[in-house]
């Protein structure tokens, strides 16, 4: 199963390089189902893997002038602060068990995966049903207040679920800030890298990590980034958006059904 896990780790990087998101969507299921890591601890692993891979992708996109630095600054400002507060202050207060229904105990790990899948399905539906907005005008003012608020929302998501948030950041950048799809991808990678790596720093001394496994998966994922970036230059923006939406919907639905229907 580990060989399959390493192959899917490559796809994590391909996904990030291709669509600017989806890394954590693959990483967390791979860590949980193929490497047998506890779902809650897997969020910390995911933050490092996705953060390092996204940083490599953001560097590539920056050289191609596909990163909006204003969006990165204002979006990232509040999101990083929120990620650190959530991981450091809020998560330690979350109980190990929430409630029991017909002998099924809803634990912290189960609730993490269920909430993760629900957010994915909502974001995917948004991407599939809405058309891409036109790119923002050259001299139009940047919506700073909106960027700060969206940063709070994405930071909370990243902190709670260990998800870089690309499947939420991309729709926000496209529909709220009117960025073209290709520039939204590069900007998303930059924001994901900042959020994820700061989030991991907040977890560094909280969990025990298998650093050998962590570095292997991260290295393989970084290779995938280059493959995904090459593919993204050959695929149209609308096809990228729709494909991204259906991909997120499929994975989110699988996780939700797997976690809620499997016998316990």
Secondary structure, 3 states (H helix, E strand, C coil): CHHHHHHHHHHHHHHHHHHCCCHHHHHHHHHHHHCCCCHHHHHHHHHHHHHHHHHHHHHHHHHCCCCCHHHHHHHHHHHHHHHHHHHHHHHHHCCCEEEEECCEEEEHHHHHHHHHHHHHHHHHHHHHHCCCCCCCCCCCCCCHHHHHHHHHHHHHHHHHHCCCCHHHHHHHHHHCCCCCHHHHHHHHHHHHHHHHHHHHHHHCCCCCCCHHHHHHHHHHHHHHHHHHHHHHCCCCHHHHHHHHHHHHHHHHHHHHHHHHHCCC
